[in-house]
Amino acid sequence: MLSAASSASTGGATGSTCGASLTSRPRGTSCWSGTRSREISRFRIGRKFCKIKVVSSQLSISSVSDQDAYRAGLEPVRQWKAYSLDGYPGFIFIPNPFLPGCQRHWVKQCLKLYPQKPNVCNLDRHMTAEETTDLWGQSKEQLRRKNSSKGEPKSLLEKLRWVTLGYHYNWDNKKYSADHYTPFPSDLAFLSKQVAAACGFQSFKAEAGILNYYHFDSSLGIHVDESELDHSHPLLSFSFGQSSIFLLGGLKREEAPTAMFMHSGDIMVMSGFSRLLYHAVPRVLPNLEGTALPSCLELALPSDFPDGSVIEHSSEEDWQVCAKYLQTSRINMTVRQVLPDGQSFPEDSEQTAVSKDSYHQVDSKAKRHKPNADS
């Protein structure tokens, strides 16, 4: 195991044990034994060892004021640790830069606010708009009382697989369109702007988001995020809750992937050459610290956290529901800019970029079925 925190020239994760680590392993074998091997084998890799060099990545400290970082719930950029991989230009890994207690805000938003209408979710194809209006309200008591019994019915929040924001991704034709849009959440747009600016993308605009909700039997298939009409701006990824294994491949499926852990609070940026690389999430793992939740989620927002931030205090009642959900789940927010600066969608819809691979999750119970937007 090669730890990103120890192999680079500067230290580990910021403020918690929720940092990142990368692993070197024999090509042709999975990064663990006996799970999701079918997905990994699709990379069709050889038998040699991958030798991965982890290096420190320079951030644009002057592009984000301490005040703006604080407003987004982040440590000052000068205190962040950032890493890249030799051979993957444009890939940046930032181990948990969030201030204590601030991750809770984003977890609550992903469970309570962002799934609300007019945003779109996977349950819309099976339920009426009235039935999906308040997933939180219909699920919170059931989640709060939930025990470890596997035979217990799932709440609607536990059936949630994805939510789209801003320009809503069309899972059928793999496109975005001007007429399928709702206002992008201002707090998430502000967070994304600070992270993008710190990575050198000061003009980044958060125009579309996909939230993925994982459980221990979930995975994300091998794919490329290329449906956006603009690839010069980065793809931002934020992880909360349980850990996962992330595979970063190449421009072709047959290129060997590099495996790494994504822990709660970690941020991943794919830009430049790395923007269009194949990648996947083959497995979600129980908290590696041995407790129900990572320690970085145990801290509540300080009572004296100043006003003027996009971060809101969560009630203890709300957090109990979020914590119970996260005991078996991981939430991932991905944010991207869809359109080139100053441009709009082409009049001819045929000019819209189409993705090679559907962006989907696969539950282990449905392995024999073709995954789709309803999963």
Backbone torsions as a table, in degrees:
resi	resn	phi	psi	omega
1	MET	NA	127.9	179.3
2	LEU	-107.4	112.7	-177.2
3	SER	-84.0	126.4	177.9
4	ALA	-61.3	-32.9	-176.7
5	ALA	-71.8	-25.5	-176.9
6	SER	-104.0	-18.6	-175.0
7	SER	-89.9	-21.4	177.8
8	ALA	-82.6	174.2	-174.2
9	SER	-76.1	-15.8	177.7
10	THR	-122.4	168.9	-166.2
11	GLY	-67.4	-161.4	-165.0
12	GLY	-90.5	-152.4	-175.4
13	ALA	-64.0	151.7	-177.1
14	THR	-85.4	117.2	166.2
15	GLY	76.1	4.0	-178.6
16	SER	-165.5	178.8	174.5
17	THR	-94.6	15.1	-177.7
18	CYS	-92.3	40.5	-176.4
19	GLY	-84.1	-173.8	-175.4
20	ALA	-105.7	156.3	170.7
21	SER	-148.6	149.4	-178.9
22	LEU	-115.4	154.1	-177.3
23	THR	-128.8	134.3	171.2
24	SER	-96.4	139.2	-175.6
25	ARG	-153.7	165.8	177.6
26	PRO	-64.8	130.0	173.8
27	ARG	-63.6	142.6	-179.4
28	GLY	96.1	-5.5	175.5
29	THR	-121.0	154.5	177.7
30	SER	-76.0	164.2	-178.4
31	CYS	-82.1	6.9	169.4
32	TRP	-154.4	176.8	-175.6
33	SER	-103.0	130.6	164.5
34	GLY	79.8	10.3	-179.7
35	THR	-133.0	139.0	176.6
36	ARG	52.4	28.9	-176.2
37	SER	-65.8	-27.4	-179.9
38	ARG	-63.1	-44.6	180.0
39	GLU	-63.8	-44.0	-176.8
40	ILE	-67.6	-37.9	-176.4
41	SER	-65.6	-18.6	179.5
42	ARG	-67.2	-16.2	173.9
43	PHE	-73.7	-17.2	177.2
44	ARG	49.7	65.7	-175.1
45	ILE	-101.6	162.7	-173.4
46	GLY	-84.0	-149.6	-172.4
47	ARG	-118.4	4.3	-176.8
48	LYS	-88.0	159.1	177.9
49	PHE	-77.3	139.2	172.6
50	CYS	-84.1	128.3	176.3
51	LYS	-109.1	108.3	-172.0
52	ILE	-106.6	128.2	177.2
53	LYS	-104.3	120.7	177.9
54	VAL	-97.8	128.8	-177.7
55	VAL	-128.5	154.9	175.9
56	SER	-67.6	143.6	178.8
57	SER	-112.7	133.7	-178.9
58	GLN	-80.9	133.1	177.5
59	LEU	-106.7	159.9	178.7
60	SER	-90.3	84.9	-173.6
61	ILE	-61.9	-37.5	-176.1
62	SER	-74.4	-11.6	-176.3
63	SER	-79.5	-16.2	-178.7
64	VAL	-129.8	117.4	178.6
65	SER	-69.7	155.4	176.6
66	ASP	-58.9	-35.5	-179.5
67	GLN	-64.4	-45.0	179.8
68	ASP	-68.1	-38.3	176.0
69	ALA	-60.8	-44.3	179.9
70	TYR	-63.5	-40.3	178.6
71	ARG	-61.3	-31.4	178.9
72	ALA	-86.6	-0.9	-179.2
73	GLY	82.7	24.5	-175.8
74	LEU	-114.5	151.9	170.2
75	GLU	-64.2	157.5	171.8
76	PRO	-54.6	141.4	-173.6
77	VAL	-58.6	-31.7	-179.6
78	ARG	-63.9	-17.4	179.4
79	GLN	-95.3	-7.0	179.5
80	TRP	-71.1	153.3	166.9
81	LYS	-107.6	135.3	-179.9
82	ALA	-136.2	139.3	-175.8
83	TYR	-133.8	153.7	173.1
84	SER	-134.6	170.7	-179.0
85	LEU	-113.4	133.1	176.4
86	ASP	-60.6	125.7	-178.2
87	GLY	96.8	-3.9	178.7
88	TYR	-126.2	65.3	-179.0
89	PRO	-60.3	137.6	-179.9
90	GLY	93.4	-7.5	177.5
91	PHE	-93.4	124.6	-179.0
92	ILE	-128.4	131.3	179.4
93	PHE	-117.1	122.6	-178.5
94	ILE	-117.3	103.5	177.2
95	PRO	-64.5	135.7	-178.1
96	ASN	-3.8	95.6	177.2
97	PRO	-97.0	9.0	-174.8
98	PHE	-77.0	144.6	173.4
99	LEU	-66.8	152.1	180.0
100	PRO	-54.1	130.7	177.5
101	GLY	88.2	-14.9	-173.5
102	CYS	-79.0	-23.3	176.4
103	GLN	-60.7	-30.9	-177.6
104	ARG	-60.0	-34.6	179.2
105	HIS	-59.5	-47.0	-175.5
106	TRP	-70.6	-34.4	175.3
107	VAL	-62.5	-47.2	-179.8
108	LYS	-62.7	-41.2	179.1
109	GLN	-61.0	-41.4	-178.1
110	CYS	-69.4	-25.3	-178.8
111	LEU	-99.2	-34.7	-172.3
112	LYS	-102.4	-42.6	-172.4
113	LEU	-100.4	-53.6	-172.5
114	TYR	-61.5	-31.2	178.1
115	PRO	-72.8	-7.9	-177.4
116	GLN	-70.6	155.0	175.1
117	LYS	-68.1	145.9	15.2
118	PRO	-90.4	10.5	176.5
119	ASN	-64.5	162.3	-171.5
120	VAL	-112.0	141.2	177.6
121	CYS	-140.0	169.3	-176.8
122	ASN	-64.3	-24.9	-177.9
123	LEU	-73.1	-14.7	-177.3
124	ASP	-62.5	-25.9	-178.1
125	ARG	-78.8	-14.0	-176.6
126	HIS	-115.5	-11.1	-174.3
127	MET	-135.5	160.2	177.4
128	THR	-77.3	164.8	179.2
129	ALA	-60.9	-35.9	178.5
130	GLU	-65.2	-36.3	-178.3
131	GLU	-72.5	-24.9	-178.2
132	THR	-106.0	9.7	-177.5
133	THR	-64.5	-40.0	-175.3
134	ASP	-134.9	76.1	179.9
135	LEU	-63.7	-36.8	179.5
136	TRP	-61.9	-50.3	-178.0
137	GLY	-61.6	-33.4	-179.5
138	GLN	-81.7	-11.8	-173.0
139	SER	-114.8	-21.8	-166.7
140	LYS	-62.8	-42.0	-178.9
141	GLU	-69.7	-39.1	178.4
142	GLN	-63.9	-40.8	178.4
143	LEU	-68.0	-41.2	-177.9
144	ARG	-62.1	-35.0	-177.7
145	ARG	-89.8	-4.6	-171.4
146	LYS	-64.2	137.4	173.6
147	ASN	-112.0	-167.8	-174.2
148	SER	-85.7	5.6	-178.1
149	SER	-66.1	125.2	-178.4
150	LYS	-72.7	-21.3	-178.4
151	GLY	-84.0	-0.4	-177.6
152	GLU	-73.6	135.2	-179.8
153	PRO	-59.4	147.2	178.9
154	LYS	-81.9	143.6	172.4
155	SER	-76.0	167.0	178.9
156	LEU	-62.6	-36.9	177.8
157	LEU	-62.5	-34.3	178.7
158	GLU	-73.7	-17.5	176.0
159	LYS	-90.8	-7.5	178.8
160	LEU	-70.2	130.3	-179.5
161	ARG	-116.0	-35.9	178.2
162	TRP	-154.8	154.1	173.6
163	VAL	-135.6	138.7	176.3
164	THR	-112.5	146.8	-176.2
165	LEU	-128.2	154.4	176.3
166	GLY	67.8	-126.1	171.1
167	TYR	-72.0	115.7	-172.9
168	HIS	-82.2	123.4	179.3
169	TYR	-65.6	130.2	178.0
170	ASN	-92.0	111.9	-174.6
171	TRP	-71.5	-19.4	-177.9
172	ASP	-80.3	-48.5	-178.3
173	ASN	-105.3	2.5	176.6
174	LYS	60.0	39.9	-177.5
175	LYS	-132.1	163.8	166.3
176	TYR	-107.7	157.3	177.3
177	SER	-147.0	155.1	-176.9
178	ALA	-65.7	-30.6	-175.4
179	ASP	-89.7	3.7	177.3
180	HIS	-119.2	74.9	-171.8
181	TYR	-143.2	140.8	168.9
182	THR	-132.8	154.0	-176.6
183	PRO	-53.5	133.2	179.5
184	PHE	-74.3	138.8	-178.7
185	PRO	-56.6	127.8	-174.5
186	SER	-66.5	-34.2	-179.0
187	ASP	-69.3	-41.0	178.7
188	LEU	-69.7	-34.8	176.6
189	ALA	-63.2	-40.0	-179.8
190	PHE	-67.3	-45.1	176.8
191	LEU	-57.7	-47.0	-177.1
192	SER	-63.5	-39.3	-180.0
193	LYS	-62.1	-40.2	-179.2
194	GLN	-68.1	-43.5	-179.4
195	VAL	-65.7	-44.6	179.6
196	ALA	-62.8	-42.7	-179.9
197	ALA	-63.1	-40.2	178.7
198	ALA	-62.8	-26.4	179.9
199	CYS	-94.3	7.9	174.9
200	GLY	98.2	10.3	-178.1
201	PHE	-116.3	74.8	-174.0
202	GLN	-69.0	-22.8	-177.2
203	SER	-95.0	7.4	-176.7
204	PHE	-59.2	136.7	176.1
205	LYS	-122.2	123.9	177.7
206	ALA	-77.1	107.2	-175.4
207	GLU	-114.9	-21.0	-179.8
208	ALA	-148.6	146.7	177.7
209	GLY	-140.9	145.3	171.9
210	ILE	-125.3	122.0	175.7
211	LEU	-100.7	126.5	176.6
212	ASN	-111.3	136.5	-178.2
213	TYR	-115.6	112.5	-174.7
214	TYR	-107.0	149.6	170.1
215	HIS	-124.5	179.1	-175.5
216	PHE	-64.9	-17.8	178.4
217	ASP	-103.9	19.2	-177.4
218	SER	-108.3	156.3	173.2
219	SER	-151.2	165.6	176.2
220	LEU	-118.9	123.0	-174.6
221	GLY	-67.4	162.5	178.9
222	ILE	-63.2	129.2	-176.2
223	HIS	-160.3	171.4	172.8
224	VAL	-125.4	133.7	176.0
225	ASP	-89.6	93.5	-176.5
226	GLU	-133.0	12.6	-179.1
227	SER	-73.9	-18.4	178.3
228	GLU	-67.0	146.3	179.3
229	LEU	-78.2	-11.3	179.2
230	ASP	-123.9	122.0	178.7
231	HIS	-111.9	5.5	-179.8
232	SER	-80.7	-17.1	177.7
233	HIS	-100.1	157.6	-171.1
234	PRO	-79.9	163.0	166.9
235	LEU	-99.7	126.2	-179.7
236	LEU	-106.2	137.2	-178.9
237	SER	-131.4	128.4	-179.8
238	PHE	-121.0	130.4	-177.3
239	SER	-114.5	139.4	178.1
240	PHE	-141.1	142.8	176.6
241	GLY	98.1	-137.9	-177.9
242	GLN	-67.3	160.1	-177.8
243	SER	-80.9	165.0	176.4
244	SER	-144.3	164.1	170.2
245	ILE	-99.5	129.7	179.7
246	PHE	-114.5	131.1	177.6
247	LEU	-107.9	123.3	176.8
248	LEU	-110.3	113.8	-176.8
249	GLY	-98.8	-146.3	-178.4
250	GLY	-120.0	-162.1	179.1
251	LEU	-75.4	-15.8	177.8
252	LYS	-124.4	153.4	-178.5
253	ARG	-59.5	-35.9	-172.9
254	GLU	-76.3	-6.7	179.0
255	GLU	-75.5	140.2	-175.2
256	ALA	-64.4	135.1	177.4
257	PRO	-87.1	156.4	171.1
258	THR	-105.1	133.6	-177.9
259	ALA	-100.9	142.9	177.0
260	MET	-151.6	157.9	175.0
261	PHE	-86.3	144.1	168.3
262	MET	-116.5	118.3	-179.1
263	HIS	-108.2	169.5	-177.5
264	SER	-59.7	129.8	-179.6
265	GLY	92.4	-13.0	-179.0
266	ASP	-69.1	144.9	177.8
267	ILE	-121.6	136.3	179.3
268	MET	-124.7	135.6	-179.1
269	VAL	-123.0	126.0	177.0
270	MET	-115.3	116.6	-177.7
271	SER	-142.3	170.7	177.0
272	GLY	54.8	-130.7	179.4
273	PHE	-56.9	-38.0	-175.0
274	SER	-79.0	-8.8	-176.2
275	ARG	-62.0	-32.2	-174.9
276	LEU	-114.4	30.5	177.5
277	LEU	-85.2	148.5	173.2
278	TYR	-66.3	143.0	177.6
279	HIS	-155.7	164.9	-176.2
280	ALA	-160.0	162.0	172.3
281	VAL	-124.1	93.3	-174.2
282	PRO	-79.5	-18.2	-176.7
283	ARG	-157.8	142.6	170.6
284	VAL	-104.2	135.9	-173.4
285	LEU	-115.5	145.4	171.6
286	PRO	-60.5	152.6	-178.9
287	ASN	-47.9	123.3	-176.0
288	LEU	-70.3	-11.8	178.2
289	GLU	-81.5	-9.0	178.0
290	GLY	87.5	2.1	177.1
291	THR	-108.3	167.9	-176.5
292	ALA	-61.4	-38.3	-179.7
293	LEU	-128.2	149.7	174.0
294	PRO	-58.4	147.9	-176.5
295	SER	-61.4	-28.2	-179.4
296	CYS	-69.7	-11.3	176.5
297	LEU	-98.4	-6.8	-177.7
298	GLU	-77.0	-21.5	-177.2
299	LEU	-86.2	129.8	175.7
300	ALA	-83.1	162.0	176.5
301	LEU	-64.3	131.2	179.7
302	PRO	-56.0	141.7	-177.7
303	SER	-62.8	-24.9	-179.2
304	ASP	-96.2	15.7	177.7
305	PHE	-59.6	126.5	-168.9
306	PRO	-69.2	155.2	173.1
307	ASP	-70.3	166.6	-179.7
308	GLY	93.7	-5.5	177.6
309	SER	-91.9	157.2	173.5
310	VAL	-77.4	-12.1	-178.8
311	ILE	-78.9	128.1	179.5
312	GLU	-108.6	148.2	175.1
313	HIS	-69.4	138.3	175.8
314	SER	-101.6	136.5	176.3
315	SER	-68.6	154.9	178.4
316	GLU	-61.8	-34.6	178.8
317	GLU	-63.5	-45.5	178.8
318	ASP	-64.8	-41.6	-177.5
319	TRP	-67.4	-31.4	176.8
320	GLN	-59.2	-39.9	177.9
321	VAL	-67.4	-46.2	179.5
322	CYS	-60.8	-43.7	-177.8
323	ALA	-64.7	-40.5	178.9
324	LYS	-63.9	-40.6	177.5
325	TYR	-62.1	-45.1	-174.7
326	LEU	-72.2	-13.4	178.8
327	GLN	-60.9	-24.7	-179.9
328	THR	-128.2	17.3	-170.4
329	SER	-142.4	162.0	174.0
330	ARG	-133.0	140.4	177.0
331	ILE	-116.4	133.7	178.1
332	ASN	-126.7	126.5	175.4
333	MET	-106.0	124.2	172.4
334	THR	-115.7	135.7	-176.6
335	VAL	-127.8	138.3	-178.6
336	ARG	-146.1	156.9	170.8
337	GLN	-93.5	128.6	-174.6
338	VAL	-89.1	-44.1	-172.2
339	LEU	-104.8	147.6	172.3
340	PRO	-61.4	153.6	-179.1
341	ASP	-54.3	128.2	175.5
342	GLY	75.2	7.2	-178.5
343	GLN	-114.7	163.3	177.9
344	SER	-121.7	179.0	179.6
345	PHE	-66.2	142.9	177.2
346	PRO	-65.8	146.8	-179.6
347	GLU	-63.9	-37.7	178.3
348	ASP	-83.5	110.5	-176.4
349	SER	-62.7	-19.4	-179.6
350	GLU	-69.0	-16.5	-179.8
351	GLN	-80.2	-11.6	-178.0
352	THR	-66.7	137.1	-178.9
353	ALA	-63.7	145.0	179.4
354	VAL	-120.2	136.4	-178.8
355	SER	-79.7	146.5	176.6
356	LYS	-72.3	-31.4	-173.9
357	ASP	-129.6	139.6	175.6
358	SER	-70.7	145.2	-178.8
359	TYR	-92.2	100.9	-169.9
360	HIS	-142.6	166.3	173.2
361	GLN	-114.5	151.3	178.5
362	VAL	-124.1	123.8	174.0
363	ASP	-89.8	144.4	-176.1
364	SER	-60.6	-29.0	-179.0
365	LYS	-71.7	-14.1	-176.3
366	ALA	-121.1	29.2	-176.4
367	LYS	-58.0	-33.6	-174.3
368	ARG	-82.9	-1.0	179.8
369	HIS	-107.0	147.4	177.8
370	LYS	-68.8	123.1	-179.1
371	PRO	-69.3	147.9	178.2
372	ASN	-152.3	-171.9	-175.1
373	ALA	-68.2	-12.7	179.9
374	ASP	-87.3	-9.7	-172.8
375	SER	-67.1	NA	NA
